[in-house]
Amino acid sequence: MKTYDQYIYKLKTACMGFLLGIASIVNAADTSLTIRHLANEQNILSVKSATRFVLLPVQDSAPEGKVYVVVDNQAVKGMNVRMAREKVDYYVPLDLTGFEGKDLAIDVQNVPQSSLCWKEIKLSDTFDLTNRESYRPVYHHTPPYGWMNDPNGMFYKDGVYHLYYQFNPYGSTWGNMHWGHSTSTDLVSWKHEDIALSPDAWGSIFSGSCVVDHDNTAGFGAGAVIAIYTSAKPTPWGDCQTQSLAYSLDNGYTFTKYAHNPVLTSTERDFRDPKVFWYAPDKHWVMLLAVGQEMEIHTSADLKEWKKESTFGAKQGAHGGVWECPDLVELPIEGTGRKRWVLICNLNPGGPFGGSAAQYFVGSFDGKTFVNESPAVTKWLDWGKDNYATVTWSNAPQERCIALGWMSNWQYQAILPTKQYRGENTIARDLTLYDQGGELYLKSSPSPEIKKIRKEKVSMPSFNVSDTYEIAELLKDNSGTYELEMTIKNISAGKVKFCLSNEKGNKVDMYYDMKRKLFVMDRSLSGKVDFSKEFPAVTVAPIAETKEMQIRLFVDKSSIEAFGEEGKFVMTNLVFPDAPYNRISFQSEDGSYKVSSLKLYKLTL
């Protein structure tokens, strides 16, 4: 019987292989696509009269395969794709724009003949961007599909905010770094644009910045938009990172890469994320670069030739990981008429609650050297786990300093419970400085544009809390996209507690610890948390001693951003509830307090 079972198994296997082979040779759905399998997991797809897209089936857990578009025996485009082997998680479009109607080949390497992808690959003139994710936010920026991390190259010009970002158009895991592109006129509603920068001979397109060259210092034309970015070329020993330049004559929608790239090189291994700005007093450009665990400052008259001036970082701030994505901005000190320079430094790992985070330094800058005025103090820009790679818009209107961060953490970004896309940004935040006890701190206020999407408003009457108090329904037809604004007056409570929850038993506990001067958020029971041991977390922010607290909570499907005292402390945390949080309960410990104002706004675009 054992021999008979083995015979049947072999027969079934042979039949499956035969059928798969037929499907591979002539894709049953489209005879314009034929597939030939070669030795050593090499494959050739022949495409007759190419359509706009080849839809590639992806399995996130599969190893990466190499995919090359071949025209006239030349590889014109290459990328890494996790081609589906046992299951299809989603599709990504291989864009053949410019080759429509032509015959071409696609060389696919490191993908076995037995893989499911050969049956599922498709040709199409369209790619469906309909949202299929329940956790996709409404008023936060996300990519149309695929992977997104750091915001890049942000600038404002002619009424439009431009946001570029680290983008993988070939999967929802990291890789194939391009600059994706979105635009907005209000910092809330975003329009997806064509990819702005794609990999080339110098490598993938890592993070960087854009400036508006008003005075034509680079010679590409007055008002040209200049992108300075890191080119990361893979080698057997790691990436070789250099700085490259591209220019745009149509306000950032398309770029031409400079013919003499790279414009700045180094022998350093980690040498990336250039932030460039114009230093008016000395009439030169400044570039801030992340190099290992310090920042380098370079200057230039024309954005092409750069001179190293100084370094910053030794014995300054947190050094638990590599420094990345720097920024250097001059900010007003509220109520004084004075200004100070702020150097923003993102690092990974080494955040206060594990993984990636953003710190900052306050001091002086003379165009060549930054001096931190409080070297003994480590200051965090956000006290949650999910605000990283924070940078500011160049050329912002009305001398505003507007920042945006990537809302995630490198500890678990690759395994978040979404598939169609991974990655979102924080809401925009206006930055200023304030003085507390003789020390200057950064204030991150929600940008006022967010108020324009307030729709339905619910105001609750004031109430006292001496034990517990519950509001069983926050909003009717709650879709999980709202702002909650509260003013709390403490009477005698040691802890001022409140909790967002839903009917599924998910909850996010928050409280002010009045004795220890802390604000705390606990997402340990917030919903889906078991995808990563690092995700259940309690985050803590220091607060000033006060009897009255104002807090704004921005809830958007899969995130909560808490702004205390209009941004004197900020806490950003992802959450993945099984249903929208539509209840709030209050509890007092060791005394009582009064909720003197509670307002809810449904936020919709």
C-alpha positions in Angstrom: 0.0 0.0 0.0 2.9 2.3 0.8 4.3 1.8 -2.8 0.8 2.4 -4.3 0.5 5.7 -2.3 3.9 6.8 -3.5 2.9 6.0 -7.1 -0.3 8.1 -6.8 1.6 11.0 -5.2 4.1 11.0 -8.0 1.3 10.8 -10.6 -0.5 13.8 -9.0 2.8 15.7 -8.9 3.5 15.0 -12.5 0.0 16.1 -13.6 0.3 19.3 -11.5 3.6 20.0 -13.1 2.2 19.4 -16.6 -0.8 21.7 -16.0 1.5 24.4 -14.5 3.8 24.0 -17.5 0.9 24.6 -19.9 -0.2 27.6 -17.9 3.3 28.9 -18.0 3.8 28.5 -21.7 0.5 30.1 -22.7 -1.0 32.2 -19.9 -4.6 31.1 -20.1 -5.9 34.6 -19.5 -3.7 36.3 -22.2 -1.8 34.7 -25.1 0.2 38.0 -25.4 2.3 36.8 -22.5 4.3 33.6 -22.7 6.8 32.2 -20.2 9.9 30.1 -20.6 11.6 28.5 -17.7 15.3 28.0 -17.7 17.8 26.3 -15.4 18.7 27.6 -12.0 15.5 29.5 -11.3 15.9 31.7 -14.4 12.7 32.7 -16.4 11.9 34.7 -19.5 8.5 36.4 -20.0 7.8 37.4 -23.6 5.3 40.2 -24.1 3.7 40.9 -27.4 2.2 44.4 -28.0 2.8 45.5 -24.4 0.0 47.1 -22.4 0.6 49.8 -19.8 1.2 47.4 -16.9 2.3 43.9 -16.1 0.6 43.0 -12.8 3.1 41.1 -10.7 1.7 38.9 -7.9 3.5 39.4 -4.6 4.0 37.3 -1.5 5.5 39.4 1.3 7.1 36.4 3.0 8.8 35.1 -0.3 12.5 35.7 -1.0 13.2 38.5 -3.4 13.5 37.8 -7.1 15.3 39.9 -9.7 13.1 41.4 -12.5 14.5 43.2 -15.5 12.7 44.7 -18.5 14.7 43.9 -21.6 14.3 45.9 -24.9 16.5 45.2 -27.9 18.7 42.9 -25.7 19.3 45.7 -23.2 18.0 45.8 -19.6 16.2 49.2 -19.4 14.6 48.7 -15.9 15.4 46.5 -12.9 13.9 45.8 -9.5 13.6 43.3 -6.7 10.2 41.7 -6.3 9.0 39.1 -3.9 7.2 37.1 -6.5 4.4 34.9 -5.1 5.4 31.3 -4.4 2.5 29.7 -2.4 0.0 32.6 -2.1 -0.8 36.0 -3.6 -0.9 38.8 -1.0 -1.5 41.6 -3.6 -0.4 42.8 -7.0 2.0 45.5 -7.9 2.2 47.2 -11.4 5.3 46.9 -13.5 4.9 50.1 -15.5 5.7 49.8 -19.2 5.0 53.4 -20.1 6.9 54.2 -23.3 6.9 50.7 -24.5 3.1 50.2 -25.1 2.5 48.2 -28.3 6.0 47.0 -28.5 7.4 43.5 -28.1 9.7 43.0 -25.2 11.0 40.5 -22.7 11.1 40.4 -18.9 13.9 38.5 -17.3 12.9 37.0 -13.9 15.7 35.5 -11.8 15.7 33.6 -8.5 12.1 32.4 -8.8 11.4 28.7 -9.0 9.3 27.2 -11.8 6.9 25.8 -9.3 5.9 29.2 -8.0 2.3 30.3 -8.1 3.2 33.6 -9.7 3.4 32.1 -13.2 -0.3 31.3 -13.1 -1.3 34.6 -11.7 0.7 37.2 -13.6 -1.4 39.5 -15.8 -1.3 42.2 -18.4 -3.5 45.2 -18.0 -4.0 48.8 -19.2 -5.0 49.9 -15.7 -4.1 49.3 -12.0 -6.8 49.3 -9.4 -6.0 51.7 -6.6 -9.3 51.2 -4.7 -8.6 51.1 -1.0 -8.8 47.5 0.3 -7.4 48.3 3.8 -9.6 48.9 6.8 -6.7 50.6 8.6 -5.8 53.1 5.9 -6.2 56.5 7.5 -8.4 59.3 6.0 -6.7 62.6 6.8 -3.1 61.3 7.0 -0.9 60.9 4.0 -0.3 57.4 2.7 1.2 56.0 -0.5 -1.3 54.8 -3.1 0.2 51.3 -2.7 3.5 49.7 -1.7 6.0 50.7 0.9 6.7 54.2 2.2 9.2 55.5 4.8 11.0 58.8 5.3 9.4 62.0 3.9 11.9 63.7 1.5 12.4 66.8 -0.4 9.5 68.8 0.9 9.1 72.3 -0.5 6.3 74.9 -1.1 6.0 76.9 -4.3 3.1 78.7 -6.0 0.5 77.6 -3.5 1.4 73.9 -3.6 3.1 71.8 -0.9 5.2 69.1 -2.5 5.9 65.9 -0.5 8.3 63.3 -1.8 8.9 60.1 0.1 10.9 56.9 0.2 8.8 54.6 -1.9 8.9 50.9 -3.1 6.5 50.6 -6.0 7.1 46.9 -6.2 6.0 45.7 -2.8 4.9 46.6 0.7 8.3 45.8 2.2 11.4 47.9 2.0 13.4 48.0 -1.2 13.8 49.5 -4.7 13.9 53.0 -3.2 12.4 55.7 -5.4 11.0 59.1 -4.6 7.3 58.9 -4.6 5.5 62.2 -4.9 2.3 63.8 -3.6 1.0 67.4 -3.6 -1.4 69.4 -1.5 -2.8 72.9 -1.3 -3.9 72.5 2.3 -1.5 70.0 4.0 -4.4 67.6 4.6 -5.8 66.5 1.2 -3.1 64.8 -0.9 -2.9 64.1 -4.6 -0.7 61.2 -5.9 1.7 62.3 -8.6 4.0 60.3 -10.8 7.2 58.9 -9.4 9.8 61.8 -9.2 13.1 60.0 -9.0 14.1 56.4 -9.9 17.2 54.3 -9.3 20.1 54.7 -11.7 23.7 53.7 -12.2 24.7 55.4 -8.9 22.2 53.4 -6.9 18.8 53.6 -5.3 17.3 57.0 -4.3 17.6 57.5 -0.6 16.5 60.5 1.5 17.3 64.1 0.7 15.8 67.6 0.3 14.7 70.2 -2.2 15.3 73.9 -2.5 13.9 76.6 -4.7 16.9 78.3 -6.4 15.4 81.8 -6.6 18.7 83.5 -7.7 19.8 80.8 -10.2 23.0 80.0 -8.2 23.2 76.5 -9.8 22.7 77.8 -13.4 19.6 75.8 -14.2 17.3 78.8 -14.2 15.8 81.2 -11.7 13.2 79.5 -9.6 14.4 76.0 -10.5 13.7 73.3 -7.9 16.9 71.5 -7.0 16.8 68.1 -5.3 19.9 66.9 -3.4 19.6 63.2 -2.4 21.6 60.2 -1.5 22.5 57.7 -4.1 22.9 54.2 -2.5 24.8 51.7 -4.7 24.8 48.2 -3.3 28.1 46.4 -3.0 29.0 43.0 -1.5 30.1 44.9 1.6 27.1 47.2 2.0 25.8 50.4 0.3 28.2 53.0 -1.1 26.5 56.3 -0.4 27.1 59.5 -2.3 25.1 62.7 -2.8 23.5 63.5 -6.2 21.7 66.4 -7.7 18.6 66.7 -10.0 16.8 69.8 -11.1 13.2 70.5 -12.1 11.9 73.3 -14.4 8.2 72.5 -13.9 7.9 73.1 -10.1 9.0 69.6 -9.1 6.7 67.4 -11.2 9.6 66.0 -13.3 13.4 66.1 -12.7 16.5 65.9 -14.8 19.5 64.3 -13.1 22.7 66.3 -13.2 25.1 64.9 -15.8 28.1 65.0 -13.4 26.6 63.2 -10.4 27.6 62.5 -7.7 28.4 65.9 -6.4 29.7 64.9 -3.0 31.5 61.7 -2.0 33.1 60.2 1.1 34.9 57.1 2.3 32.4 56.9 5.2 30.0 54.0 5.2 26.9 55.9 6.5 26.9 59.1 4.6 23.4 60.2 3.7 20.2 62.2 4.0 21.3 65.7 2.9 19.3 68.6 4.2 20.1 71.8 2.2 19.0 75.4 2.9 20.1 78.9 2.0 22.0 80.9 4.7 21.1 84.5 3.9 23.7 86.3 6.0 26.7 84.8 4.2 24.8 84.1 0.9 25.7 80.5 0.6 24.0 77.1 0.7 24.4 74.8 3.7 24.2 71.0 3.6 23.6 69.0 6.8 24.6 65.3 6.4 24.1 62.3 8.6 27.5 60.5 8.9 27.5 57.6 11.4 26.7 59.1 14.8 27.4 62.7 13.9 26.4 65.4 11.5 28.6 67.1 8.9 28.0 70.7 7.8 29.1 71.6 4.2 28.7 74.9 2.3 28.4 75.7 -1.4 27.9 78.7 -3.6 26.3 76.8 -6.5 24.9 73.5 -5.0 27.5 71.5 -7.0 30.8 72.1 -5.4 30.8 71.5 -1.6 33.2 72.3 1.2 33.2 70.6 4.6 33.1 73.2 7.4 32.4 71.3 10.7 31.0 68.4 12.5 28.5 68.1 15.3 27.5 65.2 17.6 30.4 64.0 19.8 29.1 63.7 23.4 25.8 65.3 22.4 22.4 63.7 22.9 21.4 60.1 22.4 23.7 57.7 20.6 21.9 54.4 20.8 21.9 54.0 17.0 22.8 55.6 13.6 21.9 59.3 13.2 19.7 60.0 10.2 17.5 62.5 8.4 18.9 65.8 9.9 17.3 69.2 9.7 18.5 72.7 10.8 16.0 75.5 11.2 15.8 78.9 12.9 12.8 79.3 15.1 11.2 82.1 17.1 11.0 81.9 20.9 7.4 82.5 21.8 6.7 85.9 23.5 10.3 87.2 23.2 11.0 88.4 19.6 14.2 86.3 19.7 15.2 83.3 17.7 17.4 80.2 18.1 18.5 77.4 15.8 17.2 73.9 16.2 19.0 70.9 14.9 16.7 67.9 14.4 18.4 64.5 14.6 16.6 61.2 14.0 18.2 58.1 15.2 17.7 54.3 14.9 17.7 52.5 17.3 18.0 54.4 20.6 14.6 56.0 21.1 13.3 56.4 24.6 10.8 53.5 24.2 12.8 51.3 21.8 13.6 51.5 18.1 13.6 54.7 16.1 12.9 58.3 17.4 13.7 61.9 16.8 15.7 64.1 19.1 16.7 67.8 18.8 19.3 70.3 20.0 18.8 74.1 20.5 21.6 76.5 20.0 23.4 78.9 17.7 24.6 78.7 14.0 26.9 81.0 12.2 26.6 79.5 8.7 29.3 77.0 9.3 29.2 75.6 12.8 26.3 74.7 15.1 26.8 75.0 18.9 24.3 73.2 21.3 23.5 75.4 24.2 22.5 72.5 26.5 24.9 69.6 25.9 23.9 67.9 29.1 20.2 67.6 28.2 18.6 65.1 25.7 15.5 66.5 24.2 12.9 64.3 22.3 10.7 65.8 19.6 7.9 63.3 20.2 7.2 61.0 23.2 5.5 58.2 21.3 7.0 55.3 19.5 5.8 56.3 16.0 7.3 59.6 14.8 10.5 59.3 12.9 12.5 61.0 10.1 10.8 64.3 10.9 11.9 67.1 8.5 10.5 70.5 7.5 9.2 72.2 4.4 11.6 74.4 2.5 10.3 77.8 1.2 7.3 77.6 3.5 4.9 80.5 3.3 4.7 83.3 5.9 8.0 82.3 7.4 6.3 79.2 9.0 8.3 76.2 10.0 6.1 73.2 9.1 7.3 69.7 9.9 6.2 66.2 9.0 7.3 62.8 10.3 7.0 59.2 9.2 4.5 57.6 11.5 6.1 54.3 12.3 9.0 52.5 14.0 11.7 50.4 12.4 11.1 47.7 15.0 7.9 46.5 13.4 7.2 48.6 10.2 7.7 45.6 7.9 5.1 43.4 9.7 2.3 45.9 10.4 -1.1 44.3 9.8 -1.7 45.9 6.3 -0.7 44.6 2.9 -1.9 46.9 0.1 0.4 49.6 1.6 2.7 50.1 4.5 3.6 53.5 5.9 1.8 56.8 6.8 2.8 60.3 7.9 1.9 62.3 10.9 -0.3 65.4 10.5 1.6 68.5 9.7 3.0 70.4 12.7 4.1 74.1 13.1 7.3 74.4 15.1 8.2 77.1 17.6 10.3 77.4 20.8 9.2 78.1 24.3 11.0 78.8 27.5 10.4 76.7 30.5 12.4 77.3 33.6 15.2 78.9 31.6 15.5 76.0 29.2 14.3 76.2 25.6 12.1 73.4 24.2 10.4 72.7 20.9 6.7 73.1 20.6 5.0 71.1 17.9 1.5 72.5 17.3 -1.1 70.9 14.9 -0.9 73.0 11.8 -4.1 75.1 11.7 -5.1 73.7 8.3 -6.4 70.6 10.1 -9.3 72.6 11.5 -10.7 73.0 7.9 -11.7 69.3 7.8 -13.8 69.5 11.0 -17.3 68.5 10.0 -19.7 67.3 12.7 -19.2 68.8 16.1 -20.4 67.4 19.4 -20.0 69.3 22.7 -20.4 67.6 26.0 -21.5 69.5 29.2 -18.9 69.8 31.9 -18.7 67.2 34.6 -16.8 66.2 37.7 -14.9 63.0 38.2 -14.4 61.8 41.7 -14.6 58.0 40.9 -15.6 57.0 37.4 -17.6 58.6 34.6 -18.4 57.2 31.2 -19.6 58.5 27.8 -21.0 55.4 26.0 -21.1 56.9 22.5 -18.7 59.6 21.2 -20.1 59.9 17.6 -22.9 58.4 15.7 -21.7 56.4 12.7 -18.2 56.6 14.0 -15.7 55.6 11.4 -12.7 56.2 13.6 -11.6 59.5 12.2 -12.1 62.3 14.7 -10.5 64.9 16.9 -11.2 65.1 20.6 -10.4 68.3 22.4 -10.5 68.5 26.2 -9.8 71.0 29.0 -9.3 69.4 32.4 -9.1 71.2 35.7 -7.5 69.2 38.5 -9.0 69.7 42.0 -7.1 67.1 44.1 -6.5 64.0 42.0 -3.2 62.2 42.0 -4.0 60.7 38.6 -6.3 62.1 36.0 -7.3 59.1 33.8 -9.3 58.6 30.7 -9.6 55.7 28.3 -10.7 55.3 24.6 -12.4 51.9 24.0 -14.7 50.0 21.8 -17.3 47.2 22.1 -14.6 44.6 21.1 -12.8 45.2 24.4 -9.9 47.1 22.8 -8.8 50.2 24.8 -6.1 52.8 25.0 -5.5 54.1 28.5 -4.1 57.6 29.1 -3.5 59.5 32.2 -1.8 62.5 33.8 0.3 61.5 36.8 0.2 64.7 38.7 2.8 63.7 41.4 5.4 62.5 38.9 4.5 65.2 36.3 4.0 62.7 33.5 1.5 62.0 30.7 1.2 58.3 29.9 -0.4 56.4 27.0 -0.8 52.6 27.2 -1.6 50.7 23.9 -1.0 47.2 25.2 -4.7 46.3 24.8 -5.4 48.6 21.8 -6.4 45.9 19.3 -4.1 43.9 17.1 -0.8 43.9 19.0 0.6 40.4 18.7 2.3 40.8 15.3 5.3 42.2 17.2 6.6 41.8 20.7 7.8 45.4 20.5 4.4 46.8 19.6 2.5 46.6 23.0 4.0 49.6 24.7 3.5 52.3 27.4 4.9 55.7 26.4 5.6 58.5 28.8 6.1 62.3 28.4 7.2 64.8 31.0 4.8 67.7 31.7 5.0 71.0 33.6 3.3 71.3 36.9 -0.2 72.7 36.3 -3.7 72.6 37.6 -5.3 72.9 34.1 -4.5 70.7 31.1 -5.5 71.1 27.5 -5.2 68.1 25.2 -6.1 67.4 21.6 -6.3 63.8 20.4 -6.3 63.1 16.7 -7.7 59.6 16.0 -7.5 58.3 12.4 -8.3 54.6 11.9 -4.8 53.3 12.9 -3.2 56.1 14.9 -3.6 58.4 17.9 -1.6 61.7 18.1 -1.8 63.5 21.5 -0.9 67.2 21.7 -0.7 68.6 25.2 -0.8 72.4 25.7 -1.0 72.9 21.9 2.2 70.9 21.4 4.4 71.4 24.4 4.4 67.7 24.5 3.4 65.4 21.6 2.9 61.6 21.7 2.3 59.7 18.4 1.3 56.0 18.5 -0.1 53.6 16.0 -3.0 51.4 17.0 -4.9 48.7 15.2 -8.3 48.3 16.9 -10.9 45.7 15.9 -13.5 48.5 15.7 -13.4 52.3 16.0 -12.9 53.6 19.5 -16.3 55.1 20.2 -16.4 55.3 24.1 -14.5 57.3 26.6 -14.4 56.7 30.3 -12.8 58.8 33.0 -11.4 57.8 36.4 -9.8 59.6 39.2 -7.3 58.4 41.8 -6.7 60.0 45.2 -9.1 62.9 44.6 -11.2 64.5 41.9 -11.0 66.7 38.8 -13.3 68.5 36.4 -13.6 68.1 32.7 -14.6 71.7 32.0 -14.7 71.3 28.2 -15.0 68.3 25.9 -15.5 68.7 22.2 -15.5 66.1 19.4 -15.1 66.8 15.7 -15.6 64.2 12.9 -12.7 64.8 10.5 -13.4 64.0 6.9 -12.0 65.2 3.6 
